[in-house]
Amino acid sequence: MTFSKVQTEVLQTALDTYGIDKQLDIAIEEMAELTKAIIKHRRYASFETYENFCEEVADVAIMLEQIILSTKCDKVETYAMAKVARLKHRLEQMKE
């Protein structure tokens, strides 16, 4: 998910206001809620479970972006690109 400059500024302001420790706690909570939403949607697929699943994905995306902002770590993108390349290689091998 890509956030606009204004949205990124809001996320940075949240980090500055609440602090990274509090935001990490919220990230953990949001990831747990996403886990529950995934299981519930797989078990009882409906419009309501799908909507909840989408909402929780958004919450986790927001929290992940705040974590990335807080670390100021350029390695996240490097690791992500390497992992996508590895996945691409595995998928290509499956076709052979």
C-alpha positions, 0 to 999 in steps of 0.5 A: 500500500502506498501512502500519500505525502499528507498521509505519511505526515499524519502517520509520522505525527501519530508516532511523534505524539504517541511514541514508538512503544505505544504504536508497536503495542497497537501494531501487535494488537492490530495483527492479532485482530487481522489473524482473527479476521482471516480465520473468521472469514475463511470459516464463515465467508460472508459480506460482513467477514470480508468487510472486517477482513479488509478493515483489519488489513488496512489497520495493519498496513497503517501500523506497518508503515508507522514501523517503517517510518520509525526505524528509518531503515532502508533495509525493509525495501531491500529485503522485500524486493529480495523476497519477492524475487525469491518467490518469483524464482520458486514460482517459475521452478514450479512451472518447469 
